[in-house]
């Protein structure tokens, strides 16, 4: 679906339709798994008690799982020893089809992430999953936020062939996994970060810009070229209001298309996580 928002901007790349398109077969797929494999998808989230902020995110995943009858287990450990014990239990348990680590975690524990069995790595965060993604293997879960960007571009029929695409932000969950996916679509990829010197020149020459830095309203109209396509991954809060890395009001007359925040990449990310959890059975 394409929605015009003003006379200059052609497209508001809203996420609801993209997410609904991803979710449309979930119920049917789960019923089929129950019938044929006599199993139910089951995700376990492992964490350490005390991080209230990330619990909000986990609770949203639980709500989404409940909606589809997916089993959801949260195991919060009191210390590192208990975390390792919980992890050992779920790794071996055949009823548990997916494992997630609640981040952030102490470094020592965080490194255990590579021991998540590949078939249970629903977030695609292990070194093995990341390596497979980079060399183009198909049997791999892709980090959901990065994939949400690709799903958006595909849903709105935005062809990347020969385009200059710039990703701003080089994290392991967004920027880096986007590189092979964008390359795969025959675009020329540039990735910027906090030490990039000539970022404004690069952005001015970009047909598509993907912002993932976590700086509210960072991208302004003077930094983009006329008719650029802008994807906003950023989630920032100002006075309790969610805003992206792009100054939407400032750029909207100059951009060709833009994803809103909220209502853009975030809701697609949530749908893709459920997709990976269903695939894990
Ligand atoms: P990280 O903090 O891990 O990475 C931020 C990246 O931005 C780093 O590579 C950093 O560069 C770069 N950066 C920071 N400031 C600048 C700057 N001024 N100019 C250029 N590059 C800069 O963030 P995440 O990747 O985890 O998240 C990015 C944003 O996306 C956040 O707002 C987060 O909330 C949001 N997010 C949204 C999701 C969704 O579902 N929509 C899911 C996950 C994240 P350097 O490496 O040099 O430090």
Boltz pocket constraint, residues with backbone or C-beta under 6 A from the ligand:
constraints:
  - pocket:
      binder: B
      contacts: [[A, 145], [A, 168], [A, 169], [A, 170], [A, 171], [A, 172], [A, 173], [A, 174], [A, 175], [A, 192], [A, 193], [A, 194], [A, 195], [A, 196], [A, 211], [A, 212], [A, 213], [A, 214], [A, 215], [A, 232], [A, 233], [A, 234], [A, 235], [A, 236], [A, 265], [A, 266], [A, 267], [A, 269], [A, 270]]
      max_distance: 6.0
